[in-house]
Amino acid sequence: MEVTEEGLEDFFLAIVPMLDERQRRIVAGGIARLLGRGGVTAVAQVAAMSRNTVIDGTEEYDEGPEPSDRIRREGAVLLASP
């Protein structure tokens, strides 16, 4: 099965609105792992995420399920809207 850049874009456009921040990282990390070499860069580009966020997602994906009520990581700052 071939995964195209357009297919990845369509996937992320459809799925991202349904996920919270943590879920987006983990899904992006999982897809990057499936793609193998170059996956982090490809996912970062089509998902409009930083490479570091995707790398963090791959690490969370590799750690496996860890139930948590937190969406943001410890110490993350939520900016107030104007």
C-alpha positions as CSV (number, residue, x, y, z in Angstrom):
1,M,0.0,0.0,0.0
2,E,1.3,3.4,-1.0
3,V,0.8,6.4,1.2
4,T,0.8,9.7,-0.6
5,E,1.3,13.2,0.7
6,E,-2.2,14.1,-0.4
7,G,-3.6,11.1,1.4
8,L,-1.8,12.1,4.6
9,E,-3.1,15.6,4.3
10,D,-6.7,14.4,3.8
11,F,-6.3,12.1,6.8
12,F,-5.1,14.9,9.1
13,L,-7.7,17.4,7.9
14,A,-10.4,14.9,8.7
15,I,-9.1,13.6,12.1
16,V,-7.4,16.5,13.8
17,P,-10.6,18.4,14.6
18,M,-11.8,15.4,16.6
19,L,-8.7,15.0,18.8
20,D,-7.3,16.9,21.7
21,E,-3.6,18.0,21.9
22,R,-2.3,14.8,23.4
23,Q,-4.2,12.6,21.0
24,R,-2.9,14.6,18.0
25,R,0.7,14.1,19.1
26,I,0.2,10.3,19.6
27,V,-1.6,9.9,16.3
28,A,1.1,11.9,14.5
29,G,3.8,9.9,16.2
30,G,2.1,6.6,15.3
31,I,1.8,7.5,11.7
32,A,5.4,8.7,11.6
33,R,6.5,5.3,13.0
34,L,4.4,3.5,10.3
35,L,6.0,5.5,7.6
36,G,9.5,4.7,8.8
37,R,12.5,6.7,7.7
38,G,11.4,10.3,6.8
39,G,8.1,9.8,8.5
40,V,8.6,12.5,11.2
41,T,9.3,15.1,8.5
42,A,6.4,14.0,6.3
43,V,3.9,14.1,9.1
44,A,5.2,17.4,10.5
45,Q,4.7,19.0,7.0
46,V,1.2,17.7,6.3
47,A,-0.1,18.0,9.8
48,A,1.3,21.5,10.3
49,M,3.1,20.4,13.4
50,S,6.7,21.0,14.5
51,R,9.1,18.1,14.0
52,N,9.7,18.2,17.8
53,T,6.0,17.7,18.5
54,V,5.9,14.7,16.2
55,I,9.1,13.3,17.8
56,D,7.4,13.8,21.2
57,G,4.4,11.9,19.8
58,T,6.6,9.0,18.6
59,E,8.0,8.7,22.1
60,E,4.6,8.7,23.7
61,Y,3.4,6.2,21.1
62,D,6.4,3.9,21.9
63,E,5.7,4.1,25.6
64,G,2.3,2.6,25.0
65,P,-1.0,3.4,26.7
66,E,-0.8,5.4,29.9
67,P,-4.2,6.5,31.1
68,S,-4.2,10.1,31.9
69,D,-6.7,12.9,32.4
70,R,-4.1,15.4,31.3
71,I,-4.1,16.8,27.8
72,R,-1.1,19.1,28.2
73,R,2.1,17.9,29.6
74,E,3.2,18.9,33.1
75,G,4.3,22.5,33.1
76,A,2.5,23.4,29.9
77,V,1.1,26.9,29.9
78,L,-2.4,27.6,28.6
79,L,-2.5,31.1,27.1
80,A,-5.5,33.2,27.8
81,S,-7.4,34.5,24.8
82,P,-7.6,38.3,24.3
